[in-house]
Amino acid sequence: MARRDLTGAVDFRYLEDYAGGDLAVVEEVLGLFREQADMWLKLLESNAPGQGWRDAVHTLKGSARGIGANALGQACEAAERAADATRPPSLERVRDGLNLVLADIAAYTHELALRSLKTPPG
């Protein structure tokens, strides 16, 4: 997987600019996002007990926007608005968006790893 595999789910230029061009910071932020995604995905499962999906969607909305995953942030916001007290909204769009973001992150970090192999340190 490399940059050519990006779907556009994440605006990496935004994230790079926000991090002041420090790719180590970008990689750290993306690593944290990936780690948290495991938890979010479990809470977004339709058979997950309780109201944990609400917390997952709300937290994911902010984290997605923070890395430049605007479509995912919008999907989370739509899910929050559609929610009522008796049943959760369809979370399929949120799950699909999160999976696209994770695929883009994998492609982007793979490209960074390839670049580091080709570029001598210094």
N, CA, C and O atoms as CSV, one atom per row, in Angstrom:
chain,resi,resn,atom,element,x,y,z
A,1,MET,N,N,0.845,-1.172,0.000
A,1,MET,CA,C,0.000,0.000,0.000
A,1,MET,C,C,0.893,1.238,0.000
A,1,MET,O,O,1.881,1.296,0.732
A,2,ALA,N,N,0.555,2.191,-0.793
A,2,ALA,CA,C,1.319,3.431,-0.840
A,2,ALA,C,C,0.382,4.580,-1.164
A,2,ALA,O,O,-0.820,4.386,-1.350
A,3,ARG,N,N,0.931,5.748,-1.228
A,3,ARG,CA,C,0.137,6.966,-1.419
A,3,ARG,C,C,-0.837,6.851,-2.599
A,3,ARG,O,O,-1.918,7.440,-2.569
A,4,ARG,N,N,-0.467,6.114,-3.610
A,4,ARG,CA,C,-1.359,5.963,-4.764
A,4,ARG,C,C,-2.667,5.278,-4.372
A,4,ARG,O,O,-3.646,5.358,-5.114
A,5,ASP,N,N,-2.701,4.606,-3.219
A,5,ASP,CA,C,-3.888,3.898,-2.754
A,5,ASP,C,C,-4.822,4.776,-1.921
A,5,ASP,O,O,-5.846,4.291,-1.439
A,6,LEU,N,N,-4.497,6.042,-1.745
A,6,LEU,CA,C,-5.328,6.922,-0.926
A,6,LEU,C,C,-6.687,7.144,-1.571
A,6,LEU,O,O,-6.795,7.315,-2.785
A,7,THR,N,N,-7.718,7.138,-0.742
A,7,THR,CA,C,-9.082,7.365,-1.234
A,7,THR,C,C,-9.501,8.821,-1.104
A,7,THR,O,O,-10.484,9.246,-1.711
A,8,GLY,N,N,-8.761,9.582,-0.318
A,8,GLY,CA,C,-9.152,10.963,-0.052
A,8,GLY,C,C,-9.948,11.103,1.233
A,8,GLY,O,O,-10.469,12.179,1.529
A,9,ALA,N,N,-10.044,10.033,1.990
A,9,ALA,CA,C,-10.804,10.068,3.241
A,9,ALA,C,C,-10.128,10.946,4.297
A,9,ALA,O,O,-10.783,11.410,5.230
A,10,VAL,N,N,-8.826,11.172,4.152
A,10,VAL,CA,C,-8.078,12.005,5.095
A,10,VAL,C,C,-7.331,13.074,4.304
A,10,VAL,O,O,-6.695,12.783,3.291
A,11,ASP,N,N,-7.416,14.292,4.772
A,11,ASP,CA,C,-6.660,15.402,4.180
A,11,ASP,C,C,-5.316,15.482,4.906
A,11,ASP,O,O,-5.159,16.217,5.882
A,12,PHE,N,N,-4.361,14.714,4.409
A,12,PHE,CA,C,-3.061,14.645,5.071
A,12,PHE,C,C,-2.310,15.969,5.004
A,12,PHE,O,O,-1.512,16.263,5.895
A,13,ARG,N,N,-2.541,16.764,3.986
A,13,ARG,CA,C,-1.900,18.093,3.903
A,13,ARG,C,C,-2.331,18.925,5.109
A,13,ARG,O,O,-1.511,19.605,5.725
A,14,TYR,N,N,-3.622,18.869,5.444
A,14,TYR,CA,C,-4.123,19.597,6.625
A,14,TYR,C,C,-3.375,19.137,7.875
A,14,TYR,O,O,-2.903,19.956,8.664
A,15,LEU,N,N,-3.273,17.826,8.046
A,15,LEU,CA,C,-2.610,17.288,9.233
A,15,LEU,C,C,-1.132,17.665,9.256
A,15,LEU,O,O,-0.602,18.040,10.302
A,16,GLU,N,N,-0.473,17.569,8.121
A,16,GLU,CA,C,0.945,17.940,8.051
A,16,GLU,C,C,1.136,19.420,8.390
A,16,GLU,O,O,2.055,19.776,9.127
A,17,ASP,N,N,0.274,20.274,7.855
A,17,ASP,CA,C,0.360,21.710,8.157
A,17,ASP,C,C,0.101,21.968,9.631
A,17,ASP,O,O,0.793,22.769,10.261
A,18,TYR,N,N,-0.898,21.286,10.180
A,18,TYR,CA,C,-1.245,21.470,11.591
A,18,TYR,C,C,-0.071,21.059,12.498
A,18,TYR,O,O,0.154,21.656,13.551
A,19,ALA,N,N,0.665,20.032,12.066
A,19,ALA,CA,C,1.816,19.553,12.836
A,19,ALA,C,C,3.087,20.326,12.497
A,19,ALA,O,O,4.176,19.960,12.938
A,20,GLY,N,N,2.950,21.386,11.721
A,20,GLY,CA,C,4.111,22.196,11.375
A,20,GLY,C,C,5.117,21.448,10.510
A,20,GLY,O,O,6.309,21.754,10.533
A,21,GLY,N,N,4.642,20.472,9.753
A,21,GLY,CA,C,5.531,19.720,8.877
A,21,GLY,C,C,6.343,18.651,9.584
A,21,GLY,O,O,7.164,17.985,8.952
A,22,ASP,N,N,6.135,18.474,10.868
A,22,ASP,CA,C,6.878,17.471,11.629
A,22,ASP,C,C,6.225,16.108,11.428
A,22,ASP,O,O,5.217,15.797,12.063
A,23,LEU,N,N,6.797,15.302,10.550
A,23,LEU,CA,C,6.200,14.017,10.205
A,23,LEU,C,C,6.225,13.029,11.367
A,23,LEU,O,O,5.408,12.109,11.406
A,24,ALA,N,N,7.138,13.198,12.304
A,24,ALA,CA,C,7.141,12.338,13.484
A,24,ALA,C,C,5.875,12.581,14.310
A,24,ALA,O,O,5.284,11.642,14.843
A,25,VAL,N,N,5.469,13.833,14.409
A,25,VAL,CA,C,4.235,14.167,15.125
A,25,VAL,C,C,3.040,13.602,14.372
A,25,VAL,O,O,2.130,13.036,14.977
A,26,VAL,N,N,3.043,13.756,13.058
A,26,VAL,CA,C,1.948,13.226,12.229
A,26,VAL,C,C,1.817,11.717,12.444
A,26,VAL,O,O,0.716,11.211,12.657
A,27,GLU,N,N,2.927,11.011,12.389
A,27,GLU,CA,C,2.892,9.555,12.581
A,27,GLU,C,C,2.399,9.184,13.977
A,27,GLU,O,O,1.655,8.216,14.135
A,28,GLU,N,N,2.807,9.945,14.985
A,28,GLU,CA,C,2.355,9.661,16.343
A,28,GLU,C,C,0.845,9.865,16.475
A,28,GLU,O,O,0.154,9.042,17.075
A,29,VAL,N,N,0.343,10.953,15.917
A,29,VAL,CA,C,-1.095,11.233,15.967
A,29,VAL,C,C,-1.874,10.141,15.240
A,29,VAL,O,O,-2.897,9.670,15.736
A,30,LEU,N,N,-1.393,9.740,14.072
A,30,LEU,CA,C,-2.076,8.695,13.321
A,30,LEU,C,C,-2.023,7.354,14.045
A,30,LEU,O,O,-2.977,6.577,13.990
A,31,GLY,N,N,-0.922,7.084,14.714
A,31,GLY,CA,C,-0.809,5.858,15.513
A,31,GLY,C,C,-1.822,5.834,16.647
A,31,GLY,O,O,-2.453,4.809,16.903
A,32,LEU,N,N,-1.974,6.959,17.323
A,32,LEU,CA,C,-2.972,7.051,18.390
A,32,LEU,C,C,-4.383,6.868,17.839
A,32,LEU,O,O,-5.209,6.190,18.449
A,33,PHE,N,N,-4.652,7.468,16.694
A,33,PHE,CA,C,-5.961,7.319,16.066
A,33,PHE,C,C,-6.233,5.849,15.768
A,33,PHE,O,O,-7.322,5.348,16.045
A,34,ARG,N,N,-5.242,5.159,15.203
A,34,ARG,CA,C,-5.415,3.731,14.879
A,34,ARG,C,C,-5.679,2.900,16.125
A,34,ARG,O,O,-6.538,2.018,16.114
A,35,GLU,N,N,-4.948,3.175,17.197
A,35,GLU,CA,C,-5.145,2.432,18.444
A,35,GLU,C,C,-6.560,2.618,18.974
A,35,GLU,O,O,-7.201,1.656,19.398
A,36,GLN,N,N,-7.044,3.850,18.948
A,36,GLN,CA,C,-8.377,4.133,19.457
A,36,GLN,C,C,-9.454,3.562,18.535
A,36,GLN,O,O,-10.553,3.252,18.995
A,37,ALA,N,N,-9.159,3.420,17.256
A,37,ALA,CA,C,-10.143,2.911,16.303
A,37,ALA,C,C,-10.622,1.512,16.674
A,37,ALA,O,O,-11.786,1.182,16.446
A,38,ASP,N,N,-9.758,0.699,17.234
A,38,ASP,CA,C,-10.170,-0.639,17.669
A,38,ASP,C,C,-11.310,-0.548,18.681
A,38,ASP,O,O,-12.295,-1.282,18.595
A,39,MET,N,N,-11.159,0.352,19.626
A,39,MET,CA,C,-12.200,0.533,20.644
A,39,MET,C,C,-13.472,1.093,20.013
A,39,MET,O,O,-14.571,0.619,20.302
A,40,TRP,N,N,-13.326,2.094,19.157
A,40,TRP,CA,C,-14.496,2.710,18.529
A,40,TRP,C,C,-15.274,1.689,17.709
A,40,TRP,O,O,-16.503,1.649,17.772
A,41,LEU,N,N,-14.570,0.868,16.944
A,41,LEU,CA,C,-15.244,-0.121,16.106
A,41,LEU,C,C,-16.059,-1.096,16.940
A,41,LEU,O,O,-17.163,-1.475,16.549
A,42,LYS,N,N,-15.526,-1.504,18.085
A,42,LYS,CA,C,-16.281,-2.411,18.970
A,42,LYS,C,C,-17.551,-1.737,19.481
A,42,LYS,O,O,-18.608,-2.365,19.554
A,43,LEU,N,N,-17.445,-0.466,19.829
A,43,LEU,CA,C,-18.610,0.255,20.353
A,43,LEU,C,C,-19.630,0.574,19.265
A,43,LEU,O,O,-20.802,0.806,19.562
A,44,LEU,N,N,-19.192,0.588,18.010
A,44,LEU,CA,C,-20.092,0.895,16.898
A,44,LEU,C,C,-20.811,-0.332,16.358
A,44,LEU,O,O,-21.670,-0.210,15.484
A,45,GLU,N,N,-20.474,-1.509,16.866
A,45,GLU,CA,C,-21.163,-2.716,16.424
A,45,GLU,C,C,-22.628,-2.629,16.818
A,45,GLU,O,O,-22.954,-2.176,17.915
A,46,SER,N,N,-23.494,-3.054,15.941
A,46,SER,CA,C,-24.933,-2.939,16.181
A,46,SER,C,C,-25.390,-3.753,17.378
A,46,SER,O,O,-26.423,-3.438,17.969
A,47,ASN,N,N,-24.653,-4.788,17.753
A,47,ASN,CA,C,-25.053,-5.599,18.891
A,47,ASN,C,C,-24.294,-5.237,20.170
A,47,ASN,O,O,-24.381,-5.954,21.168
A,48,ALA,N,N,-23.557,-4.135,20.142
A,48,ALA,CA,C,-22.840,-3.703,21.350
A,48,ALA,C,C,-23.866,-3.263,22.398
A,48,ALA,O,O,-24.794,-2.520,22.082
A,49,PRO,N,N,-23.702,-3.718,23.640
A,49,PRO,CA,C,-24.678,-3.367,24.675
A,49,PRO,C,C,-24.579,-1.898,25.083
A,49,PRO,O,O,-23.512,-1.290,25.000
A,50,GLY,N,N,-25.690,-1.346,25.517
A,50,GLY,CA,C,-25.711,-0.008,26.098
A,50,GLY,C,C,-25.626,1.106,25.076
A,50,GLY,O,O,-25.897,0.928,23.888
A,51,GLN,N,N,-25.240,2.254,25.584
A,51,GLN,CA,C,-25.192,3.471,24.783
A,51,GLN,C,C,-23.761,3.878,24.455
A,51,GLN,O,O,-23.514,5.043,24.144
A,52,GLY,N,N,-22.820,2.954,24.517
A,52,GLY,CA,C,-21.423,3.271,24.244
A,52,GLY,C,C,-21.191,3.843,22.867
A,52,GLY,O,O,-20.235,4.586,22.645
A,53,TRP,N,N,-22.072,3.494,21.934
A,53,TRP,CA,C,-21.921,4.017,20.577
A,53,TRP,C,C,-21.986,5.536,20.565
A,53,TRP,O,O,-21.328,6.177,19.746
A,54,ARG,N,N,-22.783,6.126,21.478
A,54,ARG,CA,C,-22.897,7.593,21.532
A,54,ARG,C,C,-21.547,8.226,21.862
A,54,ARG,O,O,-21.116,9.177,21.209
A,55,ASP,N,N,-20.891,7.685,22.881
A,55,ASP,CA,C,-19.573,8.203,23.250
A,55,ASP,C,C,-18.570,7.989,22.115
A,55,ASP,O,O,-17.753,8.861,21.820
A,56,ALA,N,N,-18.644,6.811,21.484
A,56,ALA,CA,C,-17.717,6.512,20.395
A,56,ALA,C,C,-17.905,7.487,19.242
A,56,ALA,O,O,-16.930,8.018,18.709
A,57,VAL,N,N,-19.153,7.722,18.857
A,57,VAL,CA,C,-19.432,8.625,17.735
A,57,VAL,C,C,-18.988,10.044,18.061
A,57,VAL,O,O,-18.409,10.725,17.216
A,58,HIS,N,N,-19.255,10.488,19.279
A,58,HIS,CA,C,-18.882,11.854,19.655
A,58,HIS,C,C,-17.356,12.024,19.685
A,58,HIS,O,O,-16.825,13.002,19.159
A,59,THR,N,N,-16.672,11.079,20.293
A,59,THR,CA,C,-15.212,11.153,20.368
A,59,THR,C,C,-14.586,11.015,18.986
A,59,THR,O,O,-13.651,11.734,18.635
A,60,LEU,N,N,-15.115,10.087,18.218
A,60,LEU,CA,C,-14.605,9.868,16.867
A,60,LEU,C,C,-14.792,11.106,16.002
A,60,LEU,O,O,-13.935,11.422,15.177
A,61,LYS,N,N,-15.902,11.807,16.184
A,61,LYS,CA,C,-16.158,13.035,15.409
A,61,LYS,C,C,-15.016,14.034,15.606
A,61,LYS,O,O,-14.484,14.564,14.630
A,62,GLY,N,N,-14.642,14.291,16.839
A,62,GLY,CA,C,-13.565,15.239,17.110
A,62,GLY,C,C,-12.213,14.750,16.628
A,62,GLY,O,O,-11.429,15.517,16.070
A,63,SER,N,N,-11.943,13.480,16.842
A,63,SER,CA,C,-10.654,12.923,16.411
A,63,SER,C,C,-10.543,12.918,14.898
A,63,SER,O,O,-9.482,13.214,14.348
A,64,ALA,N,N,-11.630,12.584,14.226
A,64,ALA,CA,C,-11.622,12.569,12.761
A,64,ALA,C,C,-11.341,13.965,12.216
A,64,ALA,O,O,-10.507,14.137,11.328
A,65,ARG,N,N,-12.028,14.938,12.744
A,65,ARG,CA,C,-11.812,16.313,12.282
A,65,ARG,C,C,-10.395,16.777,12.587
A,65,ARG,O,O,-9.811,17.551,11.829
A,66,GLY,N,N,-9.849,16.305,13.690
A,66,GLY,CA,C,-8.495,16.689,14.077
A,66,GLY,C,C,-7.428,16.198,13.120
A,66,GLY,O,O,-6.379,16.828,12.984
A,67,ILE,N,N,-7.683,15.073,12.449
A,67,ILE,CA,C,-6.681,14.562,11.499
A,67,ILE,C,C,-7.022,14.910,10.055
A,67,ILE,O,O,-6.274,14.563,9.140
A,68,GLY,N,N,-8.137,15.587,9.845
A,68,GLY,CA,C,-8.514,15.963,8.483
A,68,GLY,C,C,-9.437,14.966,7.806
A,68,GLY,O,O,-9.554,14.969,6.581
A,69,ALA,N,N,-10.094,14.112,8.582
A,69,ALA,CA,C,-11.047,13.141,8.031
A,69,ALA,C,C,-12.447,13.748,8.124
A,69,ALA,O,O,-13.274,13.328,8.934
A,70,ASN,N,N,-12.687,14.737,7.283
A,70,ASN,CA,C,-13.899,15.543,7.397
A,70,ASN,C,C,-15.178,14.784,7.079
A,70,ASN,O,O,-16.192,15.003,7.741
A,71,ALA,N,N,-15.165,13.904,6.091
A,71,ALA,CA,C,-16.370,13.138,5.759
A,71,ALA,C,C,-16.763,12.229,6.921
A,71,ALA,O,O,-17.948,12.065,7.211
A,72,LEU,N,N,-15.781,11.647,7.579
A,72,LEU,CA,C,-16.067,10.817,8.750
A,72,LEU,C,C,-16.640,11.675,9.873
A,72,LEU,O,O,-17.587,11.266,10.544
A,73,GLY,N,N,-16.077,12.848,10.080
A,73,GLY,CA,C,-16.614,13.762,11.092
A,73,GLY,C,C,-18.061,14.122,10.807
A,73,GLY,O,O,-18.878,14.204,11.725
A,74,GLN,N,N,-18.382,14.338,9.528
A,74,GLN,CA,C,-19.760,14.662,9.147
A,74,GLN,C,C,-20.684,13.467,9.364
A,74,GLN,O,O,-21.824,13.641,9.796
A,75,ALA,N,N,-20.209,12.259,9.072
A,75,ALA,CA,C,-21.018,11.062,9.294
A,75,ALA,C,C,-21.314,10.889,10.781
A,75,ALA,O,O,-22.420,10.502,11.160
A,76,CYS,N,N,-20.324,11.177,11.618
A,76,CYS,CA,C,-20.525,11.088,13.066
A,76,CYS,C,C,-21.537,12.130,13.536
A,76,CYS,O,O,-22.412,11.838,14.351
A,77,GLU,N,N,-21.408,13.336,13.017
A,77,GLU,CA,C,-22.345,14.388,13.389
A,77,GLU,C,C,-23.773,14.018,12.974
A,77,GLU,O,O,-24.717,14.245,13.731
A,78,ALA,N,N,-23.929,13.460,11.795
A,78,ALA,CA,C,-25.254,13.041,11.322
A,78,ALA,C,C,-25.822,11.947,12.220
A,78,ALA,O,O,-27.016,11.949,12.521
A,79,ALA,N,N,-24.981,11.018,12.646
A,79,ALA,CA,C,-25.438,9.950,13.541
A,79,ALA,C,C,-25.873,10.523,14.889
A,79,ALA,O,O,-26.871,10.083,15.459
A,80,GLU,N,N,-25.133,11.496,15.393
A,80,GLU,CA,C,-25.524,12.133,16.659
A,80,GLU,C,C,-26.882,12.819,16.529
A,80,GLU,O,O,-27.723,12.711,17.422
A,81,ARG,N,N,-27.093,13.516,15.434
A,81,ARG,CA,C,-28.362,14.231,15.230
A,81,ARG,C,C,-29.534,13.275,15.046
A,81,ARG,O,O,-30.652,13.565,15.472
A,82,ALA,N,N,-29.275,12.130,14.408
A,82,ALA,CA,C,-30.346,11.180,14.116
A,82,ALA,C,C,-30.729,10.332,15.330
A,82,ALA,O,O,-31.773,9.681,15.334
A,83,ALA,N,N,-29.904,10.345,16.327
A,83,ALA,CA,C,-30.131,9.489,17.492
A,83,ALA,C,C,-31.333,9.961,18.294
A,83,ALA,O,O,-31.573,11.159,18.449
A,84,ASP,N,N,-32.066,9.003,18.790
A,84,ASP,CA,C,-33.101,9.322,19.762
A,84,ASP,C,C,-32.904,8.410,20.964
A,84,ASP,O,O,-32.010,7.564,20.967
A,85,ALA,N,N,-33.716,8.577,21.959
A,85,ALA,CA,C,-33.515,7.863,23.218
A,85,ALA,C,C,-33.830,6.375,23.103
A,85,ALA,O,O,-33.368,5.596,23.936
A,86,THR,N,N,-34.593,5.958,22.111
A,86,THR,CA,C,-35.041,4.568,22.075
A,86,THR,C,C,-34.155,3.648,21.250
A,86,THR,O,O,-34.046,2.463,21.566
A,87,ARG,N,N,-33.525,4.157,20.207
A,87,ARG,CA,C,-32.681,3.290,19.389
A,87,ARG,C,C,-31.585,4.112,18.714
A,87,ARG,O,O,-31.779,5.289,18.411
A,88,PRO,N,N,-30.442,3.485,18.482
A,88,PRO,CA,C,-29.355,4.205,17.807
A,88,PRO,C,C,-29.662,4.352,16.321
A,88,PRO,O,O,-30.421,3.563,15.759
A,89,PRO,N,N,-29.080,5.346,15.696
A,89,PRO,CA,C,-29.225,5.480,14.244
A,89,PRO,C,C,-28.415,4.393,13.555
A,89,PRO,O,O,-27.671,3.663,14.209
A,90,SER,N,N,-28.550,4.285,12.266
A,90,SER,CA,C,-27.701,3.373,11.519
A,90,SER,C,C,-26.264,3.895,11.619
A,90,SER,O,O,-25.982,5.054,11.313
A,91,LEU,N,N,-25.398,3.040,12.041
A,91,LEU,CA,C,-23.992,3.435,12.207
A,91,LEU,C,C,-23.125,2.908,11.071
A,91,LEU,O,O,-21.899,2.995,11.126
A,92,GLU,N,N,-23.764,2.364,10.046
A,92,GLU,CA,C,-23.024,1.793,8.923
A,92,GLU,C,C,-22.152,2.844,8.229
A,92,GLU,O,O,-21.002,2.566,7.888
A,93,ARG,N,N,-22.688,4.034,8.020
A,93,ARG,CA,C,-21.918,5.095,7.357
A,93,ARG,C,C,-20.696,5.488,8.189
A,93,ARG,O,O,-19.632,5.778,7.643
A,94,VAL,N,N,-20.857,5.495,9.506
A,94,VAL,CA,C,-19.731,5.816,10.390
A,94,VAL,C,C,-18.680,4.712,10.311
A,94,VAL,O,O,-17.490,4.994,10.164
A,95,ARG,N,N,-19.118,3.456,10.408
A,95,ARG,CA,C,-18.170,2.330,10.329
A,95,ARG,C,C,-17.454,2.306,8.982
A,95,ARG,O,O,-16.238,2.120,8.930
A,96,ASP,N,N,-18.201,2.493,7.893
A,96,ASP,CA,C,-17.580,2.503,6.568
A,96,ASP,C,C,-16.577,3.644,6.436
A,96,ASP,O,O,-15.492,3.472,5.881
A,97,GLY,N,N,-16.955,4.810,6.953
A,97,GLY,CA,C,-16.052,5.959,6.905
A,97,GLY,C,C,-14.792,5.720,7.705
A,97,GLY,O,O,-13.696,6.081,7.274
A,98,LEU,N,N,-14.946,5.111,8.871
A,98,LEU,CA,C,-13.777,4.819,9.702
A,98,LEU,C,C,-12.865,3.819,8.995
A,98,LEU,O,O,-11.643,3.963,9.041
A,99,ASN,N,N,-13.429,2.829,8.354
A,99,ASN,CA,C,-12.606,1.858,7.636
A,99,ASN,C,C,-11.855,2.500,6.469
A,99,ASN,O,O,-10.704,2.147,6.211
A,100,LEU,N,N,-12.486,3.435,5.764
A,100,LEU,CA,C,-11.792,4.161,4.697
A,100,LEU,C,C,-10.631,4.987,5.258
A,100,LEU,O,O,-9.539,5.016,4.690
A,101,VAL,N,N,-10.888,5.649,6.373
A,101,VAL,CA,C,-9.844,6.450,7.012
A,101,VAL,C,C,-8.671,5.558,7.419
A,101,VAL,O,O,-7.514,5.914,7.198
A,102,LEU,N,N,-8.964,4.414,8.006
A,102,LEU,CA,C,-7.894,3.504,8.425
A,102,LEU,C,C,-7.101,2.992,7.224
A,102,LEU,O,O,-5.885,2.824,7.313
A,103,ALA,N,N,-7.771,2.746,6.114
A,103,ALA,CA,C,-7.064,2.319,4.899
A,103,ALA,C,C,-6.156,3.437,4.394
A,103,ALA,O,O,-5.023,3.181,3.987
A,104,ASP,N,N,-6.644,4.667,4.419
A,104,ASP,CA,C,-5.811,5.798,3.987
A,104,ASP,C,C,-4.618,5.992,4.916
A,104,ASP,O,O,-3.511,6.278,4.459
A,105,ILE,N,N,-4.841,5.839,6.200
A,105,ILE,CA,C,-3.736,5.970,7.154
A,105,ILE,C,C,-2.684,4.899,6.881
A,105,ILE,O,O,-1.487,5.184,6.917
A,106,ALA,N,N,-3.119,3.675,6.609
A,106,ALA,CA,C,-2.176,2.593,6.303
A,106,ALA,C,C,-1.367,2.924,5.046
A,106,ALA,O,O,-0.152,2.727,5.018
A,107,ALA,N,N,-2.038,3.422,4.015
A,107,ALA,CA,C,-1.338,3.768,2.771
A,107,ALA,C,C,-0.360,4.917,2.994
A,107,ALA,O,O,0.766,4.888,2.496
A,108,TYR,N,N,-0.788,5.914,3.735
A,108,TYR,CA,C,0.050,7.086,3.995
A,108,TYR,C,C,1.289,6.705,4.813
A,108,TYR,O,O,2.404,7.097,4.472
A,109,THR,N,N,1.092,5.945,5.887
A,109,THR,CA,C,2.237,5.580,6.734
A,109,THR,C,C,3.167,4.619,5.996
A,109,THR,O,O,4.377,4.627,6.224
A,110,HIS,N,N,2.612,3.803,5.125
A,110,HIS,CA,C,3.449,2.930,4.307
A,110,HIS,C,C,4.338,3.763,3.387
A,110,HIS,O,O,5.525,3.485,3.221
A,111,GLU,N,N,3.738,4.779,2.801
A,111,GLU,CA,C,4.513,5.681,1.932
A,111,GLU,C,C,5.622,6.385,2.723
A,111,GLU,O,O,6.741,6.529,2.232
A,112,LEU,N,N,5.310,6.817,3.935
A,112,LEU,CA,C,6.338,7.455,4.766
A,112,LEU,C,C,7.475,6.480,5.072
A,112,LEU,O,O,8.646,6.858,5.060
A,113,ALA,N,N,7.124,5.235,5.343
A,113,ALA,CA,C,8.147,4.225,5.625
A,113,ALA,C,C,9.020,3.988,4.399
A,113,ALA,O,O,10.240,3.877,4.515
A,114,LEU,N,N,8.403,3.912,3.233
A,114,LEU,CA,C,9.179,3.727,2.004
A,114,LEU,C,C,10.108,4.916,1.758
A,114,LEU,O,O,11.265,4.755,1.369
A,115,ARG,N,N,9.574,6.095,1.992
A,115,ARG,CA,C,10.378,7.310,1.793
A,115,ARG,C,C,11.581,7.324,2.729
A,115,ARG,O,O,12.673,7.735,2.339
A,116,SER,N,N,11.376,6.873,3.968
A,116,SER,CA,C,12.486,6.893,4.929
A,116,SER,C,C,13.581,5.910,4.541
A,116,SER,O,O,14.746,6.108,4.886
A,117,LEU,N,N,13.216,4.858,3.828
A,117,LEU,CA,C,14.219,3.891,3.361
A,117,LEU,C,C,15.053,4.454,2.223
A,117,LEU,O,O,16.221,4.102,2.059
A,118,LYS,N,N,14.437,5.339,1.437
A,118,LYS,CA,C,15.106,5.905,0.275
A,118,LYS,C,C,15.908,7.155,0.593
A,118,LYS,O,O,16.840,7.504,-0.131
A,119,THR,N,N,15.545,7.828,1.680
A,119,THR,CA,C,16.172,9.103,2.014
A,119,THR,C,C,17.175,8.901,3.140
A,119,THR,O,O,16.803,8.460,4.228
A,120,PRO,N,N,18.443,9.219,2.892
A,120,PRO,CA,C,19.419,9.099,3.969
A,120,PRO,C,C,19.116,10.101,5.091
A,120,PRO,O,O,18.708,11.230,4.815
A,121,PRO,N,N,19.310,9.699,6.344
A,121,PRO,CA,C,19.050,10.624,7.451
A,121,PRO,C,C,19.996,11.813,7.407
A,121,PRO,O,O,21.115,11.733,6.901
A,122,GLY,N,N,19.511,12.902,7.948
A,122,GLY,CA,C,20.389,14.062,8.010
A,122,GLY,C,C,19.757,15.260,7.617
A,122,GLY,O,O,20.384,16.319,7.622
